[in-house]
Amino acid sequence: MAAGKLLRFTGAGVILLVLLMGLGCMHLKQVSPGPGPKELYQPKGGSGAVQGLAPAFVIHGWDQAYNRIGSPQASLDDQGLEQIAMDPARPAMYWRAVPFKTAKGAYTAYIYRVHFPETPVSLIPFFIGAGRNMGLFVVVIADQAGRPVLVSTLGTCGCYTSLTPTSYTPAWAYPKAWQDKPVELYGETLPARLDYGGSKQPRLVLEVRPGEHRVMGLNVQPAARLGEPRLFREHPTPLLPAAELRRLPLKGGTTSLFYEDGALEGHVKGAWKPWETLLIGWWCLDGTVGMDKAYGVKGNPLYTSLQPWYRLSSDLNDLPGFLRFWGWNF
């Protein structure tokens, strides 16, 4: 009898493990954006391709501070310990340009990131990514002519990765299994392709779901149309070099948004996500799974697949390898 119970328990555990591995970043129920006004975070500053390719963000649920884009602020608590928090009254978007080469050409990845104060604790709907200081990456890959040929969106932890071709993407670059239809990504529907050729000064626009801060919409619109006040209330969002994240003012000196050494090197301070550690960390062999990261830290792969055996091959830090892993032939 005891042996039978053990077998049933083991079988149930195996089934649960398979389900979790299939789900990846779990998601159980969508959060409705609600009827409230949409808020537009529009990139300001920068020049050339950095400004032209930068995304705008449409935010729902702006009445809740945790849904607003912020910028990292460092301070000391009552015990004199450093703490990092995102200030929703001071939005910012950070960028870096990363040139890279493949066998088929030279490209530049324009990597933008924004951060939110937190994803709140919620059981219904269940936010597995509950925690502080989480963010979003938007990676716009441009060819040698400066045209955007691929757009990737993902959490700054590496989860919920999407890759969307554009009207400039050459036919030979598509994955063999690619289908010209909208993409379903853990409950969200994103377009099959982005049309950059239909307007003057096109602007990439991401629509962000409240609470969990998933990308729920992706499109390209004329920049002039986004400025119409009847559509959105606009929040100018400075474009700042990503290097600024490593020199946050703190009591006459500076500190970094990221741990700069030790076991947590390259992770965002204060961004631990306990539910992800508890439910995913044990089988993906990473106790800091879901913890947001810096880009480009050697030895800390920004992996975009939870399966441990794909940790290096899916690493966004290795752009040619990242593209190969997801089937793109650039």
NORJO-V183802 format. One line per field, one symbol per residue. ss: DSSP state (H for helix, E for strand, C for the rest). phi: phi as a letter, one per 20 degrees, with the letter a starting at -180 (. if undefined). Layout:
ss->???
phi->???
This chain:
ss->CHHHHHHHHHHHHHHHHHHHHHHCCCCCCCCCCCCCCCEEEEEECCCHHHHHCCCEEEECCCCCHHHCEEEEEEEECCCCCEEEEEECCCCEEEEEEEEEEECCEEEEEEEEEEEECEECCCCCCCCCCCEECCEEEEEEEECCCCCEEEEEEEECCCCCCEEEEECCCCHHHCCCCCCCCCEEECCEEECCEECCCCCCCEEEEEEECCCCCCEEEEEEEEHHHHCCCCCCEEEEEEEEEHHHHHCEEECCEEECCECCCCCCCCEECCCCCHHHHHHHHHHHCCCCCCCCECCCCCCCCCECCCCHHHCCCCECCCHHHHHHHCCCCC
phi->.ffffffffffffffffffffffmffbdbfeffmeffeddedfcnmblfgffefedceddmffegfeefccfcdbdefenefbdbeefecfbcdcbdcfbccfdrdcceeddbccdgadffbecfeefegrdmfbcecddedefenefdacdcaffeoelfcccfcfdffgfefffefcebgdeclndddffbdeeeebelfcfcdddffnemefdbbbccfgfffefffebeecgcgecgffffdcffblnccbdfdfdbmfegneffmdfcfffffedgfeembfdgnffcfenefncgefdcffgfdgefdfffdfffgffgenedf
